[in-house]
Amino acid sequence: MIKSRLLQCGGYGVIPLSVLISFVRVIVDYRILRKAQVVVVMSGGGFGHTVMGPDVTRRLFQGRRKVFICLSYHPYHNPKAAIVWPDIDVIFLPFSFAFNLLGRRMFLHCPPWFVALGRATLQQVVRLITDSDSLVLSLLELYDLIPVPENLIGLMRDVPKNFKVPLYYFKLRERIIAPPIRLPEAQREKVKRNLYRNDRSDGHLRVCCLYLRQKGAGLEDVTTSSRTGSPLEEFLPAIRLLNKAGYKVFVVGDVDLDKEVYTEFKGMLADARSSNVDKRIFDLFAATEADVFVGEPGGGSFVPGINAIPCLLINAFPYFFAMPNSWICYKKLWDPKGQLVHYSRLFDEYAYDYSPSGMRIEPNNAEEIYQAVSEFIDDLNIGQEISDGTVERTLPDHVWAKHLNARISGAWIRLFGTEIDQQLSSPR
């Protein structure tokens, strides 16, 4: 069910094309850049930074004219994300190109040194275009401006800065309110017509956005490959449960539906291809319009939170990771003797370890996913509070769930041979 998307080639041949298109784009957007009071240039990082970067910029500089520029890489970035922001201009400049060859998706991209050079050059060009008092920042310089909440000052001293920035960003979202993000109205209506053309509910069913992450399998970058999730087959029982509860499920991320699976669910499970919608548009529509979000950790899980969509994280990893106001079901960790490592050790000893020596990391299986989704739906139906403060009192300071009003799934706690542990999960 998973289609290979990642066949990449780098080289100098794509540099002239990238330079030409970027130059034309800067000329086209000259007036926008000329009037900008704040410009941020992003040259590295995954999809999550194309969400977090513009969102940080618009919150920190409210009332000022803002532009966010991303040096875009397929397949890690989605250039269509430029159109969802109501209060900041976002520009994607292509530094890679995608095309189909013999049934496979190919990506030609500029070498990393050229991307770094492109960022530095672009910042200088922007400084020449904008007024002398305009602020021109790199992405890292922007992140340095995120204020650290007083209650987090001094905590996590030994945690690398890049692991703390998203936590500070989530806290920023709590303090500075910004409007939700959406596709433009005309685009939304066009997508809805495609999605619901054969749907007797006329779009009145509740929607669950299901984000499945397969990116990184087999790659040397362990911080990416270790976050690969469960196969779609393991989610099918939970999808049936969601359908029974009245949710139509839109699959986004790195998985395509087989025709047989799509047919089996009789329109209650869909993806971009089955809906005849541009995947880049479909993924953004689902993540911003859904009533609930179920997904795996990655950039795709950043989008729904901006719109306050209730979130259940499946296969959460590494163990420090959480999302604001979310329910969490972590991956499992087995020691060299084949014993399940207890959650108390996970949070204390392995929170930031992407590749624990001699250990085996295992994604959630169908039963665990089903139980986590079942509890998630039940809690939403009865208005269950995410947390009563117990989580914040007991988790180590370096675990994000302690600071983000997150709830650890009872289904996950029961893996350790106990009912929901009152020290880690709020009472039901």
MIDO-693126 format. One record per residue (C-alpha): residue number from 0; residue in three letters; x, y, z. Coordinates in Angstrom, 1 decimal. Each point is the difference from the previous one (the first is absolute). Layout:
REM MIDO-693126
(NUM, "ALA", (X, Y, Z))
...
REM end
This chain:
REM MIDO-693126
(0, "MET", (0.0, 0.0, 0.0))
(1, "ILE", (3.0, 2.3, 0.4))
(2, "LYS", (1.3, 1.5, -3.2))
(3, "SER", (3.6, 0.8, -0.2))
(4, "ARG", (0.4, 3.8, -0.3))
(5, "LEU", (3.6, 0.5, 0.7))
(6, "LEU", (2.5, -0.6, -2.8))
(7, "GLN", (2.4, 3.0, 0.1))
(8, "CYS", (2.8, 1.3, -2.1))
(9, "GLY", (2.1, 3.0, 0.7))
(10, "GLY", (2.2, 1.9, -2.4))
(11, "TYR", (1.2, 3.2, -1.4))
(12, "GLY", (-2.3, -0.2, -3.0))
(13, "VAL", (-3.0, 1.2, 1.9))
(14, "ILE", (1.8, 3.1, 1.3))
(15, "PRO", (-0.6, 2.3, -3.0))
(16, "LEU", (-3.7, -0.9, -0.1))
(17, "SER", (-0.4, 0.7, 3.7))
(18, "VAL", (1.8, 3.3, -0.3))
(19, "LEU", (-2.1, 1.0, -3.0))
(20, "ILE", (-3.3, -0.8, 1.6))
(21, "SER", (0.9, 1.5, 3.4))
(22, "PHE", (1.2, 3.2, -1.8))
(23, "VAL", (-3.3, 0.3, -1.9))
(24, "ARG", (-2.0, -0.7, 3.2))
(25, "VAL", (1.9, 2.8, 1.9))
(26, "ILE", (-0.8, 2.4, -2.9))
(27, "VAL", (-3.7, -1.0, 0.0))
(28, "ASP", (-0.2, 0.5, 3.8))
(29, "TYR", (2.2, 3.1, 0.0))
(30, "ARG", (-2.8, 2.2, 1.3))
(31, "ILE", (-0.8, -2.3, 2.9))
(32, "LEU", (3.7, -0.2, 1.0))
(33, "ARG", (0.4, 3.8, -0.5))
(34, "LYS", (-2.7, 0.7, 2.6))
(35, "ALA", (1.0, -2.7, 2.4))
(36, "GLN", (1.0, 1.0, 3.5))
(37, "VAL", (1.1, -3.5, 1.0))
(38, "VAL", (1.4, -2.6, -2.3))
(39, "VAL", (1.0, -3.5, 1.1))
(40, "VAL", (2.0, -2.3, -2.3))
(41, "MET", (-0.1, -3.8, 0.6))
(42, "SER", (2.5, -2.2, -1.7))
(43, "GLY", (-0.1, -3.3, 1.9))
(44, "GLY", (-2.3, -2.2, 2.0))
(45, "GLY", (-3.1, -2.0, -0.8))
(46, "PHE", (-3.6, 0.8, -0.5))
(47, "GLY", (-0.6, 0.8, 3.7))
(48, "HIS", (2.3, 3.0, -0.3))
(49, "THR", (-2.1, 1.3, -3.0))
(50, "VAL", (-2.9, 0.0, 2.5))
(51, "MET", (1.8, 1.1, 3.2))
(52, "GLY", (2.1, 2.7, -1.7))
(53, "PRO", (-2.9, 2.1, -1.5))
(54, "ASP", (-2.1, -0.6, 3.1))
(55, "VAL", (2.8, 1.3, 2.3))
(56, "THR", (0.6, 3.0, -2.3))
(57, "ARG", (-3.7, 1.1, -0.1))
(58, "ARG", (-0.4, -0.3, 3.8))
(59, "LEU", (3.2, 1.7, 0.9))
(60, "PHE", (-0.5, 2.9, -2.4))
(61, "GLN", (-3.7, 0.7, 0.0))
(62, "GLY", (-0.9, 3.2, -1.6))
(63, "ARG", (3.0, 0.0, -2.3))
(64, "ARG", (0.3, -1.0, -3.6))
(65, "LYS", (1.6, -3.4, 0.0))
(66, "VAL", (1.5, -2.3, -2.7))
(67, "PHE", (1.3, -3.6, 0.5))
(68, "ILE", (2.1, -1.5, -2.8))
(69, "CYS", (0.7, -3.7, -0.2))
(70, "LEU", (2.7, -1.6, -2.2))
(71, "SER", (-2.2, -2.9, -0.9))
(72, "TYR", (1.0, -3.6, -0.3))
(73, "HIS", (-2.1, -2.9, -1.3))
(74, "PRO", (-1.4, -2.1, 1.6))
(75, "TYR", (0.6, 1.6, 3.4))
(76, "HIS", (-1.8, 3.2, -0.7))
(77, "ASN", (-3.5, 0.8, -1.3))
(78, "PRO", (0.1, 3.3, -2.1))
(79, "LYS", (-3.9, 0.2, 0.2))
(80, "ALA", (0.4, 0.7, 3.7))
(81, "ALA", (0.8, 3.6, -1.1))
(82, "ILE", (-3.7, 0.7, -0.6))
(83, "VAL", (-1.5, -0.9, 3.4))
(84, "TRP", (1.3, 2.9, 2.0))
(85, "PRO", (-2.4, 3.0, 0.5))
(86, "ASP", (2.5, 2.4, 1.6))
(87, "ILE", (3.4, -0.6, -1.5))
(88, "ASP", (1.4, -0.4, -3.6))
(89, "VAL", (1.8, -3.3, -0.5))
(90, "ILE", (2.2, -0.6, -3.1))
(91, "PHE", (1.5, -3.4, -1.1))
(92, "LEU", (3.0, 0.1, -2.2))
(93, "PRO", (0.8, -3.3, -1.7))
(94, "PHE", (3.3, -1.6, 0.8))
(95, "SER", (-1.1, -3.4, -1.2))
(96, "PHE", (-2.3, -1.4, -2.7))
(97, "ALA", (-2.3, -3.0, -0.3))
(98, "PHE", (-1.0, -2.0, -3.0))
(99, "ASN", (-1.2, -3.5, -0.9))
(100, "LEU", (2.3, -2.5, -1.7))
(101, "LEU", (-1.0, -3.5, -0.9))
(102, "GLY", (-2.7, -0.1, 2.7))
(103, "ARG", (2.3, 1.3, 2.7))
(104, "ARG", (0.1, 3.5, 1.6))
(105, "MET", (3.3, 1.6, -0.5))
(106, "PHE", (1.5, 3.0, 1.9))
(107, "LEU", (2.8, 2.1, -1.4))
(108, "HIS", (1.4, 2.4, 2.6))
(109, "CYS", (2.8, 2.5, 0.4))
(110, "PRO", (3.0, -1.0, 2.1))
(111, "PRO", (-0.1, 1.1, 3.7))
(112, "TRP", (2.8, 2.4, -0.3))
(113, "PHE", (-1.9, 1.9, -2.7))
(114, "VAL", (-3.1, 0.2, 2.2))
(115, "ALA", (2.1, 1.5, 2.8))
(116, "LEU", (1.5, 2.5, -2.5))
(117, "GLY", (-3.5, 0.7, -1.3))
(118, "ARG", (-1.3, 1.0, 3.4))
(119, "ALA", (2.9, 2.3, 0.7))
(120, "THR", (-0.2, 1.6, -3.4))
(121, "LEU", (-3.8, 0.4, 0.2))
(122, "GLN", (0.3, 1.7, 3.4))
(123, "GLN", (2.3, 2.5, -1.5))
(124, "VAL", (-2.3, 0.6, -3.0))
(125, "VAL", (-2.9, 0.5, 2.4))
(126, "ARG", (1.9, 2.5, 2.0))
(127, "LEU", (0.6, 2.0, -3.2))
(128, "ILE", (-3.6, -0.1, -0.9))
(129, "THR", (-1.6, 0.9, 3.3))
(130, "ASP", (0.4, 3.1, 2.1))
(131, "SER", (3.1, 0.4, 2.1))
(132, "ASP", (-2.0, -0.4, 3.2))
(133, "SER", (-1.7, -3.3, -1.2))
(134, "LEU", (0.9, -3.1, 1.9))
(135, "VAL", (1.5, -2.9, -2.1))
(136, "LEU", (0.6, -3.2, 1.9))
(137, "SER", (1.0, -3.6, -0.6))
(138, "LEU", (-2.3, -2.7, 1.4))
(139, "LEU", (2.4, -0.6, 3.0))
(140, "GLU", (0.2, 3.7, 0.7))
(141, "LEU", (-3.8, 0.1, 0.1))
(142, "TYR", (-0.2, -2.9, 2.4))
(143, "ASP", (2.5, 1.8, 2.3))
(144, "LEU", (-2.7, 2.7, 0.4))
(145, "ILE", (-2.6, -2.4, 1.5))
(146, "PRO", (-0.3, 0.9, 3.7))
(147, "VAL", (0.7, -2.7, 2.5))
(148, "PRO", (-3.0, -0.3, 2.4))
(149, "GLU", (1.0, 0.8, 3.6))
(150, "ASN", (-0.9, -3.4, 1.3))
(151, "LEU", (2.3, -1.6, -2.5))
(152, "ILE", (3.0, 2.2, 0.6))
(153, "GLY", (2.8, -2.2, 1.5))
(154, "LEU", (-1.7, -3.2, -0.9))
(155, "MET", (1.4, -2.5, -2.6))
(156, "ARG", (3.5, 1.5, 0.3))
(157, "ASP", (1.6, -3.1, -1.5))
(158, "VAL", (-2.5, -0.2, -2.9))
(159, "PRO", (1.3, 1.2, -3.4))
(160, "LYS", (-1.6, 3.3, -1.1))
(161, "ASN", (-1.5, -1.4, -3.2))
(162, "PHE", (-2.1, -2.4, 2.2))
(163, "LYS", (-1.3, 2.9, 2.1))
(164, "VAL", (-1.1, 2.4, -2.7))
(165, "PRO", (-3.3, -1.9, -0.9))
(166, "LEU", (-0.9, 0.0, 3.6))
(167, "TYR", (0.5, 3.7, 0.3))
(168, "TYR", (-2.0, 0.4, -3.2))
(169, "PHE", (-2.9, -1.9, 1.4))
(170, "LYS", (0.0, 2.2, 3.1))
(171, "LEU", (0.1, 3.1, -2.2))
(172, "ARG", (-3.2, -1.2, -1.7))
(173, "GLU", (-1.7, 0.0, 3.5))
(174, "ARG", (1.0, 3.6, 0.7))
(175, "ILE", (-0.4, 1.7, -3.3))
(176, "ILE", (-3.2, -0.7, -1.9))
(177, "ALA", (-0.1, -0.1, -3.8))
(178, "PRO", (-2.7, -0.8, -2.5))
(179, "PRO", (-0.5, -3.6, -1.3))
(180, "ILE", (1.6, -1.0, -3.3))
(181, "ARG", (-2.2, -1.1, -2.9))
(182, "LEU", (0.2, -0.5, -3.8))
(183, "PRO", (-1.5, 3.0, -1.8))
(184, "GLU", (-3.8, -0.2, -0.2))
(185, "ALA", (-0.2, -0.8, -3.7))
(186, "GLN", (2.6, -2.8, 0.4))
(187, "ARG", (-1.9, -1.4, 3.0))
(188, "GLU", (-3.3, -0.1, -1.9))
(189, "LYS", (1.7, -1.7, -3.0))
(190, "VAL", (1.5, -2.7, 2.3))
(191, "LYS", (-3.4, -0.6, 1.7))
(192, "ARG", (-1.7, -0.5, -3.3))
(193, "ASN", (2.5, -2.8, -0.9))
(194, "LEU", (0.0, -1.5, 3.5))
(195, "TYR", (-3.8, -0.2, 0.4))
(196, "ARG", (-1.2, -0.4, -3.6))
(197, "ASN", (-1.1, -3.6, 0.8))
(198, "ASP", (-0.7, 0.5, 3.7))
(199, "ARG", (-3.7, 0.0, 1.0))
(200, "SER", (0.9, 1.8, 3.2))
(201, "ASP", (0.9, 3.1, -2.1))
(202, "GLY", (3.1, 0.6, 2.1))
(203, "HIS", (-1.9, 0.0, 3.3))
(204, "LEU", (1.9, -3.0, 1.4))
(205, "ARG", (2.6, 0.7, 2.6))
(206, "VAL", (3.6, -0.3, -1.4))
(207, "CYS", (3.1, -1.6, 1.4))
(208, "CYS", (3.3, 0.9, -1.5))
(209, "LEU", (2.3, -3.1, 0.2))
(210, "TYR", (3.7, 0.9, -0.5))
(211, "LEU", (2.2, -3.0, -0.7))
(212, "ARG", (3.7, 0.4, -0.1))
(213, "GLN", (2.2, -2.4, -2.0))
(214, "LYS", (2.6, 2.6, -1.0))
(215, "GLY", (3.5, -1.0, 1.0))
(216, "ALA", (-0.2, -3.8, -0.1))
(217, "GLY", (3.5, -1.3, -0.9))
(218, "LEU", (1.7, 3.4, 0.2))
(219, "GLU", (3.2, 0.5, 1.9))
(220, "ASP", (-1.5, 3.0, 2.0))
(221, "VAL", (-1.2, -1.8, 3.1))
(222, "THR", (-1.9, 3.1, 1.2))
(223, "THR", (-2.2, -0.5, -3.1))
(224, "SER", (0.0, -3.8, -0.5))
(225, "SER", (-0.8, -0.7, 3.7))
(226, "ARG", (-3.3, 1.9, -0.3))
(227, "THR", (-1.4, -2.2, -2.8))
(228, "GLY", (-3.4, -1.1, 1.1))
(229, "SER", (-2.3, -3.1, -0.3))
(230, "PRO", (-1.2, -1.4, -3.3))
(231, "LEU", (-3.5, 1.0, -1.1))
(232, "GLU", (-1.2, -3.5, 0.6))
(233, "GLU", (0.5, 0.6, 3.8))
(234, "PHE", (-2.3, 3.0, -0.1))
(235, "LEU", (-2.9, -1.7, -1.9))
(236, "PRO", (-1.9, -1.2, 3.2))
(237, "ALA", (0.3, 3.4, 1.5))
(238, "ILE", (-1.2, 1.6, -3.3))
(239, "ARG", (-3.1, -2.3, 0.2))
(240, "LEU", (-0.6, 1.2, 3.5))
(241, "LEU", (0.3, 3.6, -1.1))
(242, "ASN", (-2.5, -0.6, -2.8))
(243, "LYS", (-2.4, -1.6, 2.5))
(244, "ALA", (0.3, 3.1, 2.2))
(245, "GLY", (-1.0, 2.2, -2.9))
(246, "TYR", (3.4, 1.1, -1.4))
(247, "LYS", (1.0, -0.1, -3.6))
(248, "VAL", (3.8, -0.6, -0.1))
(249, "PHE", (2.3, 1.9, -2.3))
(250, "VAL", (3.5, -1.6, -0.3))
(251, "VAL", (2.9, 2.4, -0.4))
(252, "GLY", (3.8, -0.3, 0.2))
(253, "ASP", (2.1, -2.7, -1.7))
(254, "VAL", (-2.6, -2.7, -0.7))
(255, "ASP", (-2.2, -0.6, -3.0))
(256, "LEU", (-3.2, -2.1, 0.1))
(257, "ASP", (-0.3, -3.1, -2.1))
(258, "LYS", (-3.2, -0.1, -2.1))
(259, "GLU", (-1.2, -3.0, 2.0))
(260, "VAL", (0.3, 1.7, 3.3))
(261, "TYR", (-1.7, 3.1, -1.3))
(262, "THR", (-2.9, -2.1, -1.4))
(263, "GLU", (-0.4, -1.9, 3.3))
(264, "PHE", (-0.7, 3.1, 2.0))
(265, "LYS", (-2.7, 1.3, -2.4))
(266, "GLY", (1.1, 3.6, 0.0))
(267, "MET", (0.7, 0.2, 3.8))
(268, "LEU", (3.7, -0.2, -0.6))
(269, "ALA", (1.7, 2.2, -2.7))
(270, "ASP", (3.3, 1.5, -1.0))
(271, "ALA", (1.1, 2.5, -2.7))
(272, "ARG", (0.2, -2.5, -2.8))
(273, "SER", (-3.5, -1.5, 0.6))
(274, "SER", (-1.5, 3.4, 0.4))
(275, "ASN", (1.7, 1.4, -3.2))
(276, "VAL", (1.5, 2.9, 1.9))
(277, "ASP", (3.6, 1.3, -0.2))
(278, "LYS", (1.7, -1.8, 2.9))
(279, "ARG", (1.7, 3.2, 1.2))
(280, "ILE", (-3.4, 1.7, 0.2))
(281, "PHE", (-1.8, -3.1, 1.5))
(282, "ASP", (2.5, -0.3, 2.8))
(283, "LEU", (-0.4, 3.6, 1.0))
(284, "PHE", (-3.8, -0.1, -0.3))
(285, "ALA", (-0.3, -3.1, 2.2))
(286, "ALA", (2.4, 1.3, 2.7))
(287, "THR", (-1.6, 3.4, 0.3))
(288, "GLU", (-3.7, -1.0, -0.4))
(289, "ALA", (-0.2, -3.2, 2.0))
(290, "ASP", (-2.1, -0.4, 3.2))
(291, "VAL", (2.7, -2.3, 1.5))
(292, "PHE", (3.6, -0.9, -0.8))
(293, "VAL", (1.6, -3.4, 0.4))
(294, "GLY", (3.6, -0.2, -1.1))
(295, "GLU", (3.6, -0.8, 0.4))
(296, "PRO", (2.8, 2.4, 1.1))
(297, "GLY", (1.3, 2.2, -2.8))
(298, "GLY", (-0.6, 3.3, -1.6))
(299, "GLY", (-3.5, -1.0, -1.1))
(300, "SER", (-1.1, -0.1, 3.7))
(301, "PHE", (0.9, 3.7, 0.4))
(302, "VAL", (-2.8, 1.3, -2.2))
(303, "PRO", (-3.2, -1.1, 1.8))
(304, "GLY", (1.2, 1.5, 3.3))
(305, "ILE", (0.0, 3.5, -1.4))
(306, "ASN", (-3.8, -0.4, -0.6))
(307, "ALA", (-0.5, -1.6, 3.5))
(308, "ILE", (-1.1, -3.3, -1.5))
(309, "PRO", (0.1, -2.8, 2.6))
(310, "CYS", (3.0, -2.3, -0.5))
(311, "LEU", (0.9, -3.6, 0.7))
(312, "LEU", (3.7, -0.8, -0.6))
(313, "ILE", (0.7, -3.6, -1.0))
(314, "ASN", (3.5, -1.4, 0.0))
(315, "ALA", (1.3, 3.0, 1.8))
(316, "PHE", (3.8, 0.0, 0.0))
(317, "PRO", (2.4, 0.9, 1.4))
(318, "TYR", (-1.3, -0.1, 3.5))
(319, "PHE", (0.3, 3.7, 0.7))
(320, "PHE", (-2.4, 0.8, -2.8))
(321, "ALA", (-3.5, 1.3, 0.5))
(322, "MET", (-2.5, 2.5, -1.5))
(323, "PRO", (-2.0, 2.6, 1.9))
(324, "ASN", (-3.4, -1.3, 1.4))
(325, "SER", (0.6, -3.4, -1.5))
(326, "TRP", (-0.5, -3.7, 0.8))
(327, "ILE", (3.2, -2.0, -0.5))
(328, "CYS", (0.7, -3.7, -0.8))
(329, "TYR", (3.8, -0.5, -0.1))
(330, "LYS", (2.0, -2.6, -1.8))
(331, "LYS", (1.3, -3.0, 2.0))
(332, "LEU", (3.6, -0.7, 1.0))
(333, "TRP", (1.4, -3.5, 0.6))
(334, "ASP", (3.3, -0.6, 1.8))
(335, "PRO", (2.6, -2.6, -1.3))
(336, "LYS", (-1.6, -2.7, 2.1))
(337, "GLY", (-3.4, 0.5, -1.7))
(338, "GLN", (-1.6, 1.8, 2.9))
(339, "LEU", (-2.2, 3.0, -0.4))
(340, "VAL", (1.7, 3.0, 1.5))
(341, "HIS", (-2.2, 1.6, 2.6))
(342, "TYR", (-1.4, 3.4, -0.6))
(343, "SER", (1.8, 1.5, 3.0))
(344, "ARG", (3.3, -0.9, -1.6))
(345, "LEU", (-1.1, 1.2, -3.4))
(346, "PHE", (-0.6, 3.5, 1.2))
(347, "ASP", (3.0, 0.1, 2.3))
(348, "GLU", (2.7, -1.7, -2.0))
(349, "TYR", (-1.0, -0.1, -3.7))
(350, "ALA", (-2.1, 3.2, -0.5))
(351, "TYR", (2.4, 1.5, -2.6))
(352, "ASP", (1.6, -3.2, -1.3))
(353, "TYR", (-0.9, -0.6, -3.6))
(354, "SER", (1.9, -3.3, -0.2))
(355, "PRO", (0.3, -1.7, 3.5))
(356, "SER", (3.0, -2.3, -0.1))
(357, "GLY", (-1.0, -3.7, -0.2))
(358, "MET", (-3.6, 0.9, 0.2))
(359, "ARG", (-2.9, -0.7, -2.4))
(360, "ILE", (-2.5, 2.8, -0.7))
(361, "GLU", (-3.4, -1.4, -1.0))
(362, "PRO", (-3.0, 2.0, -1.5))
(363, "ASN", (-3.5, -0.4, 1.4))
(364, "ASN", (-2.0, -3.0, -1.3))
(365, "ALA", (-3.6, -0.2, -1.1))
(366, "GLU", (-1.4, -0.8, 3.4))
(367, "GLU", (2.0, 2.9, 1.7))
(368, "ILE", (-1.1, 2.5, -2.6))
(369, "TYR", (-3.6, -1.2, 0.2))
(370, "GLN", (-0.1, 0.4, 3.8))
(371, "ALA", (1.7, 3.4, -0.1))
(372, "VAL", (-2.5, 1.3, -2.6))
(373, "SER", (-2.9, -1.5, 1.9))
(374, "GLU", (1.0, 1.9, 3.2))
(375, "PHE", (0.6, 3.1, -2.0))
(376, "ILE", (-3.5, 0.0, -1.5))
(377, "ASP", (-1.6, -0.8, 3.4))
(378, "ASP", (1.8, 2.8, 1.7))
(379, "LEU", (-1.1, 2.5, -2.7))
(380, "ASN", (-3.6, -1.2, 0.1))
(381, "ILE", (-0.3, 0.5, 3.8))
(382, "GLY", (2.1, 3.1, 0.1))
(383, "GLN", (2.8, -1.6, 2.1))
(384, "GLU", (2.7, 2.4, 1.0))
(385, "ILE", (3.4, -0.9, -1.4))
(386, "SER", (1.8, 0.3, 3.2))
(387, "ASP", (-0.7, 0.8, 3.7))
(388, "GLY", (3.6, 1.0, 0.7))
(389, "THR", (1.3, -3.4, 0.9))
(390, "VAL", (2.1, -0.3, -3.2))
(391, "GLU", (1.7, 3.3, 0.7))
(392, "ARG", (0.8, -1.0, 3.6))
(393, "THR", (1.7, -3.3, -0.8))
(394, "LEU", (1.8, 0.1, -3.3))
(395, "PRO", (3.6, 1.1, -0.2))
(396, "ASP", (0.5, 3.7, -0.9))
(397, "HIS", (1.6, -0.9, -3.3))
(398, "VAL", (-3.2, -1.8, -1.3))
(399, "TRP", (-2.2, 2.3, -2.0))
(400, "ALA", (-3.3, -1.6, 1.1))
(401, "LYS", (0.7, 1.5, 3.5))
(402, "HIS", (-0.3, 3.5, -1.5))
(403, "LEU", (-2.6, -0.4, -2.7))
(404, "ASN", (-3.1, -1.3, 1.7))
(405, "ALA", (0.4, -3.4, -1.6))
(406, "ARG", (-1.6, -3.2, 1.1))
(407, "ILE", (1.8, -3.4, -0.3))
(408, "SER", (-2.3, -2.6, -1.5))
(409, "GLY", (-1.4, -2.6, 2.4))
(410, "ALA", (0.3, -2.6, -2.7))
(411, "TRP", (3.8, 0.6, 0.0))
(412, "ILE", (0.3, -0.1, 3.8))
(413, "ARG", (-1.8, -3.3, 0.1))
(414, "LEU", (2.8, -1.5, -2.1))
(415, "PHE", (2.0, -0.2, 3.2))
(416, "GLY", (-2.4, -2.3, 1.7))
(417, "THR", (-1.9, 2.5, 2.0))
(418, "GLU", (-3.1, 2.0, -0.2))
(419, "ILE", (0.3, 3.7, -0.7))
(420, "ASP", (2.8, 1.1, 2.4))
(421, "GLN", (-1.3, 2.9, 2.1))
(422, "GLN", (3.5, 1.5, 0.1))
(423, "LEU", (0.1, 0.4, -3.8))
(424, "SER", (-3.6, 0.4, -1.2))
(425, "SER", (-3.0, 2.0, 1.1))
(426, "PRO", (-3.0, -2.1, 1.2))
(427, "ARG", (-2.7, -0.8, -2.5))
REM end
